Amino acid sequence: MNQSAAFSPLHRLWHSRRFRGLVPPALLLVLWWLATTHEWVSPLVLVPFGQLYDAALDPQVFHSLAEGIASTFGRLLQGYGIGIGIGLALGVGMGLSKAFDRIMGPSFHAVRQVAILAWIPLLTAWFGTGDLCKIVFVAIAAAKPVVMGAFEGVRSTPAQLLEVGRVLGFSRLKMLRWVILPSSAPAIVTALQLSLIYSWFAAIGAEYVIGVMSGGIGSVVMGAQEHFRTDVVLLGVTLIAATGVAMNKGLRGLPDYLFRWRTRA
């Protein structure tokens, strides 16, 4: 009995989802330590933890990474704002009006089939390789899921709610404000979550592919790679990954927080 009780905490720890999720990163870190300690790989491929730590404490490297992430977020927010504005207008309009859907729907669905990276040659020809091109690229990535989410949300408004609005004599504007938008809000919020993640990928990808002259965390990583600063490259990639994970974690609980009143009801 005592032995079973002694192993009980270990058993619970092993079956913990959070603990199991940490096992692959821990094994990779151990493998990394072994590879650098025994010189299995070149320092240009992996650097020792000590060198990575020294680079993280270097004020110049810290300033470069901080400035880069701030620049990337600036373009992300601009492109995301433009993309969701266009996406909501198109999605809600197509959901409300069958005539508007017949006009815009075929064009949107054709554009939606184009892979996001396929836009880069055309965008660089139109806007160059500066900030404007990257912002437009992010806006395209942001708009697609928002259009679909808003369209599906509006179209899936229950007929009973629409009938109640008609009985109460709601105008089209009141129907939209008090019936359709509240009913479609969960689908729209989910689309906004997905859109922000896609926008983050696009913002980083634009800096990798379109050019590094306008700054950003992707530009910092590319510049460090050209100067054989593997430690800065690894720090930059780690920062990109950590930011993405933090955004995903924060967004995952957003619908539960915004629509907690539904659970209580």
Kinemage of the C-alpha trace (Angstrom):
@kinemage 1
@onewidth
@group {chain A} dominant
@subgroup {mainchain}
@vectorlist {calphas} color= white
{ca met a 1} P 0.000 0.000 0.000
{ca asn a 2} L 2.802 2.406 0.980
{ca gln a 3} L 4.736 1.586 -2.181
{ca ser a 4} L 1.626 2.213 -4.276
{ca ala a 5} L 1.073 5.514 -2.495
{ca ala a 6} L 4.711 6.493 -3.106
{ca phe a 7} L 4.414 5.900 -6.841
{ca ser a 8} L 1.022 7.581 -7.075
{ca pro a 9} L 2.402 11.124 -7.594
{ca leu a 10} L 4.805 9.854 -10.272
{ca his a 11} L 1.965 7.988 -11.940
{ca arg a 12} L -0.189 11.140 -11.961
{ca leu a 13} L 2.730 13.188 -13.259
{ca trp a 14} L 3.382 10.786 -16.135
{ca his a 15} L -0.256 10.811 -17.147
{ca ser a 16} L -0.416 14.595 -16.964
{ca arg a 17} L -1.006 16.058 -20.444
{ca arg a 18} L 1.182 19.074 -19.689
{ca phe a 19} L 4.100 16.895 -18.547
{ca arg a 20} L 3.917 14.669 -21.619
{ca gly a 21} L 3.896 17.756 -23.804
{ca leu a 22} L 7.237 18.791 -22.283
{ca val a 23} L 8.936 15.473 -23.026
{ca pro a 24} L 9.780 16.087 -26.743
{ca pro a 25} L 11.317 19.563 -26.107
{ca ala a 26} L 13.303 18.178 -23.166
{ca leu a 27} L 14.672 15.339 -25.297
{ca leu a 28} L 15.609 17.799 -28.053
{ca leu a 29} L 17.452 19.984 -25.534
{ca val a 30} L 19.374 16.980 -24.216
{ca leu a 31} L 20.286 15.964 -27.766
{ca trp a 32} L 21.331 19.554 -28.487
{ca trp a 33} L 23.568 19.574 -25.390
{ca leu a 34} L 25.168 16.261 -26.348
{ca ala a 35} L 25.738 17.362 -29.944
{ca thr a 36} L 27.485 20.593 -28.952
{ca thr a 37} L 29.417 19.114 -26.027
{ca his a 38} L 30.837 16.234 -28.076
{ca glu a 39} L 31.188 18.347 -31.240
{ca trp a 40} L 28.972 16.100 -33.319
{ca val a 41} L 27.951 19.112 -35.404
{ca ser a 42} L 29.607 22.324 -36.531
{ca pro a 43} L 29.062 25.490 -34.426
{ca leu a 44} L 27.556 26.983 -37.587
{ca val a 45} L 24.717 24.479 -37.204
{ca leu a 46} L 24.234 24.511 -33.425
{ca val a 47} L 25.927 26.645 -30.784
{ca pro a 48} L 26.519 25.629 -27.146
{ca phe a 49} L 24.031 26.809 -24.561
{ca gly a 50} L 26.667 29.068 -23.031
{ca gln a 51} L 27.163 30.978 -26.282
{ca leu a 52} L 23.413 31.282 -26.713
{ca tyr a 53} L 23.124 32.647 -23.165
{ca asp a 54} L 25.887 35.187 -23.781
{ca ala a 55} L 24.175 36.334 -26.973
{ca ala a 56} L 20.869 36.753 -25.129
{ca leu a 57} L 22.602 39.046 -22.604
{ca asp a 58} L 24.345 41.096 -25.299
{ca pro a 59} L 22.655 44.554 -25.291
{ca gln a 60} L 23.176 44.953 -29.041
{ca val a 61} L 21.549 41.604 -29.817
{ca phe a 62} L 18.715 42.293 -27.377
{ca his a 63} L 18.072 45.709 -28.929
{ca ser a 64} L 18.115 44.219 -32.430
{ca leu a 65} L 15.615 41.482 -31.526
{ca ala a 66} L 13.347 43.862 -29.590
{ca glu a 67} L 13.344 46.371 -32.432
{ca gly a 68} L 12.682 43.596 -34.927
{ca ile a 69} L 9.707 42.134 -33.064
{ca ala a 70} L 8.233 45.622 -32.600
{ca ser a 71} L 8.584 46.339 -36.329
{ca thr a 72} L 6.959 43.020 -37.228
{ca phe a 73} L 4.070 43.651 -34.859
{ca gly a 74} L 3.540 47.085 -36.368
{ca arg a 75} L 3.087 45.616 -39.842
{ca leu a 76} L 1.049 42.739 -38.414
{ca leu a 77} L -1.460 45.068 -36.770
{ca gln a 78} L -1.790 47.267 -39.848
{ca gly a 79} L -2.273 44.358 -42.227
{ca tyr a 80} L -4.553 42.515 -39.814
{ca gly a 81} L -6.728 45.594 -39.308
{ca ile a 82} L -7.110 46.166 -43.049
{ca gly a 83} L -7.718 42.470 -43.704
{ca ile a 84} L -10.429 41.978 -41.090
{ca gly a 85} L -12.163 45.212 -42.155
{ca ile a 86} L -12.378 44.044 -45.757
{ca gly a 87} L -13.162 40.478 -44.683
{ca leu a 88} L -16.040 41.472 -42.408
{ca ala a 89} L -17.541 43.754 -45.045
{ca leu a 90} L -17.382 41.055 -47.709
{ca gly a 91} L -18.453 38.174 -45.478
{ca val a 92} L -21.389 39.940 -43.850
{ca gly a 93} L -22.473 41.436 -47.183
{ca met a 94} L -22.371 38.071 -48.929
{ca gly a 95} L -24.223 36.463 -46.027
{ca leu a 96} L -26.972 39.083 -45.959
{ca ser a 97} L -27.545 39.507 -49.678
{ca lys a 98} L -27.835 36.649 -52.142
{ca ala a 99} L -27.448 39.138 -54.988
{ca phe a 100} L -24.181 40.434 -53.507
{ca asp a 101} L -23.047 36.841 -52.985
{ca arg a 102} L -23.737 36.037 -56.649
{ca ile a 103} L -21.666 39.053 -57.691
{ca met a 104} L -18.702 38.732 -55.294
{ca gly a 105} L -18.803 35.048 -54.352
{ca pro a 106} L -17.297 33.537 -57.532
{ca ser a 107} L -14.444 36.065 -57.571
{ca phe a 108} L -13.682 35.558 -53.887
{ca his a 109} L -13.682 31.764 -54.129
{ca ala a 110} L -11.388 31.957 -57.162
{ca val a 111} L -8.964 34.238 -55.299
{ca arg a 112} L -9.184 31.991 -52.224
{ca gln a 113} L -7.720 29.091 -54.206
{ca val a 114} L -4.495 31.014 -54.867
{ca ala a 115} L -1.762 29.993 -52.415
{ca ile a 116} L -0.677 32.933 -50.297
{ca leu a 117} L 2.959 32.760 -51.456
{ca ala a 118} L 1.831 32.922 -55.074
{ca trp a 119} L 0.853 36.566 -54.499
{ca ile a 120} L 4.428 37.655 -53.776
{ca pro a 121} L 5.676 38.181 -57.383
{ca leu a 122} L 2.614 40.263 -58.233
{ca leu a 123} L 2.691 42.274 -55.005
{ca thr a 124} L 6.384 43.062 -55.346
{ca ala a 125} L 5.785 44.210 -58.926
{ca trp a 126} L 2.968 46.499 -57.787
{ca phe a 127} L 4.258 47.767 -54.435
{ca gly a 128} L 8.008 47.094 -54.390
{ca thr a 129} L 9.681 45.341 -51.464
{ca gly a 130} L 9.003 47.843 -48.696
{ca asp a 131} L 6.526 48.008 -45.856
{ca leu a 132} L 3.483 48.553 -48.069
{ca cys a 133} L 4.014 45.270 -49.898
{ca lys a 134} L 4.331 43.358 -46.629
{ca ile a 135} L 1.240 45.011 -45.147
{ca val a 136} L -0.846 44.134 -48.214
{ca phe a 137} L 0.480 40.556 -48.044
{ca val a 138} L -0.596 40.289 -44.391
{ca ala a 139} L -3.991 41.823 -45.210
{ca ile a 140} L -4.639 39.178 -47.875
{ca ala a 141} L -3.762 36.415 -45.415
{ca ala a 142} L -6.006 37.980 -42.747
{ca ala a 143} L -9.035 38.549 -44.963
{ca lys a 144} L -9.645 35.026 -46.246
{ca pro a 145} L -10.717 33.268 -43.006
{ca val a 146} L -12.698 36.324 -41.858
{ca val a 147} L -14.780 36.369 -45.052
{ca met a 148} L -15.611 32.684 -44.658
{ca gly a 149} L -16.334 32.938 -40.931
{ca ala a 150} L -18.566 35.995 -41.278
{ca phe a 151} L -20.397 34.502 -44.257
{ca glu a 152} L -21.075 31.175 -42.536
{ca gly a 153} L -22.009 32.894 -39.278
{ca val a 154} L -24.553 35.188 -40.907
{ca arg a 155} L -26.024 32.438 -43.077
{ca ser a 156} L -26.413 30.110 -40.079
{ca thr a 157} L -28.548 32.538 -38.064
{ca pro a 158} L -31.517 30.444 -36.814
{ca ala a 159} L -34.770 31.079 -38.671
{ca gln a 160} L -36.616 31.321 -35.339
{ca leu a 161} L -34.556 34.341 -34.322
{ca leu a 162} L -35.153 36.033 -37.658
{ca glu a 163} L -38.881 35.404 -37.266
{ca val a 164} L -38.866 36.977 -33.799
{ca gly a 165} L -37.160 40.041 -35.273
{ca arg a 166} L -39.796 40.317 -37.983
{ca val a 167} L -42.625 39.968 -35.438
{ca leu a 168} L -41.080 42.790 -33.390
{ca gly a 169} L -40.942 44.945 -36.497
{ca phe a 170} L -37.171 45.315 -36.626
{ca ser a 171} L -35.724 47.257 -39.529
{ca arg a 172} L -32.886 45.687 -41.518
{ca leu a 173} L -30.359 47.643 -39.448
{ca lys a 174} L -31.909 46.577 -36.133
{ca met a 175} L -32.162 42.991 -37.382
{ca leu a 176} L -28.455 43.066 -38.183
{ca arg a 177} L -27.484 44.663 -34.886
{ca trp a 178} L -29.716 42.765 -32.453
{ca val a 179} L -30.255 39.396 -34.141
{ca ile a 180} L -27.809 38.482 -36.907
{ca leu a 181} L -24.512 39.790 -35.518
{ca pro a 182} L -25.007 38.396 -31.962
{ca ser a 183} L -25.976 35.014 -33.437
{ca ser a 184} L -22.981 34.937 -35.802
{ca ala a 185} L -20.508 36.333 -33.241
{ca pro a 186} L -18.999 32.944 -32.212
{ca ala a 187} L -18.208 32.044 -35.823
{ca ile a 188} L -16.762 35.502 -36.463
{ca val a 189} L -14.592 35.430 -33.322
{ca thr a 190} L -13.240 32.007 -34.281
{ca ala a 191} L -12.447 33.359 -37.747
{ca leu a 192} L -10.671 36.363 -36.205
{ca gln a 193} L -8.553 33.987 -34.111
{ca leu a 194} L -7.549 31.985 -37.162
{ca ser a 195} L -6.966 35.176 -39.119
{ca leu a 196} L -4.518 36.523 -36.534
{ca ile a 197} L -2.472 33.312 -36.610
{ca tyr a 198} L -2.378 33.380 -40.420
{ca ser a 199} L -1.399 37.051 -40.295
{ca trp a 200} L 1.499 36.267 -37.980
{ca phe a 201} L 2.762 33.577 -40.352
{ca ala a 202} L 2.396 35.986 -43.264
{ca ala a 203} L 4.207 38.800 -41.456
{ca ile a 204} L 7.201 36.563 -40.722
{ca gly a 205} L 7.128 34.936 -44.157
{ca ala a 206} L 7.039 38.322 -45.884
{ca glu a 207} L 10.221 39.364 -44.108
{ca tyr a 208} L 11.941 36.144 -45.104
{ca val a 209} L 10.864 36.208 -48.762
{ca ile a 210} L 10.100 39.767 -49.845
{ca gly a 211} L 13.181 41.481 -48.493
{ca val a 212} L 15.063 42.344 -45.338
{ca met a 213} L 15.694 46.057 -45.806
{ca ser a 214} L 12.599 47.268 -43.947
{ca gly a 215} L 13.379 45.516 -40.657
{ca gly a 216} L 11.412 43.028 -38.599
{ca ile a 217} L 12.296 39.923 -36.630
{ca gly a 218} L 12.467 37.850 -39.812
{ca ser a 219} L 14.907 40.361 -41.276
{ca val a 220} L 17.043 40.164 -38.125
{ca val a 221} L 17.188 36.374 -38.440
{ca met a 222} L 18.084 36.537 -42.131
{ca gly a 223} L 20.763 39.153 -41.488
{ca ala a 224} L 22.262 37.042 -38.690
{ca gln a 225} L 22.314 34.008 -40.996
{ca glu a 226} L 24.224 35.966 -43.629
{ca his a 227} L 26.815 36.920 -40.985
{ca phe a 228} L 27.052 33.341 -39.666
{ca arg a 229} L 25.606 34.320 -36.264
{ca thr a 230} L 23.866 31.043 -35.526
{ca asp a 231} L 23.307 32.116 -31.918
{ca val a 232} L 21.266 35.135 -33.020
{ca val a 233} L 19.389 33.011 -35.570
{ca leu a 234} L 18.418 30.529 -32.848
{ca leu a 235} L 17.370 33.322 -30.486
{ca gly a 236} L 15.260 34.906 -33.216
{ca val a 237} L 13.564 31.640 -34.150
{ca thr a 238} L 12.911 30.926 -30.460
{ca leu a 239} L 11.371 34.372 -30.042
{ca ile a 240} L 9.162 33.864 -33.114
{ca ala a 241} L 8.011 30.477 -31.813
{ca ala a 242} L 7.379 31.771 -28.285
{ca thr a 243} L 5.368 34.713 -29.613
{ca gly a 244} L 3.257 32.420 -31.783
{ca val a 245} L 2.610 30.032 -28.889
{ca ala a 246} L 1.668 32.926 -26.584
{ca met a 247} L -0.749 34.327 -29.166
{ca asn a 248} L -2.315 30.916 -29.700
{ca lys a 249} L -2.696 30.340 -25.955
{ca gly a 250} L -4.228 33.762 -25.456
{ca leu a 251} L -6.661 33.376 -28.336
{ca arg a 252} L -7.729 29.863 -27.395
{ca gly a 253} L -9.574 31.036 -24.297
{ca leu a 254} L -11.063 34.135 -25.938
{ca pro a 255} L -14.366 32.566 -27.113
{ca asp a 256} L -15.004 31.015 -23.682
{ca tyr a 257} L -14.435 34.406 -22.051
{ca leu a 258} L -16.532 36.415 -24.512
{ca phe a 259} L -19.436 33.966 -24.588
{ca arg a 260} L -19.376 32.743 -20.986
{ca trp a 261} L -22.918 34.098 -20.615
{ca arg a 262} L -24.130 31.329 -22.935
{ca thr a 263} L -22.821 28.678 -20.549
{ca arg a 264} L -24.435 30.355 -17.577
{ca ala a 265} L -27.725 30.596 -19.441
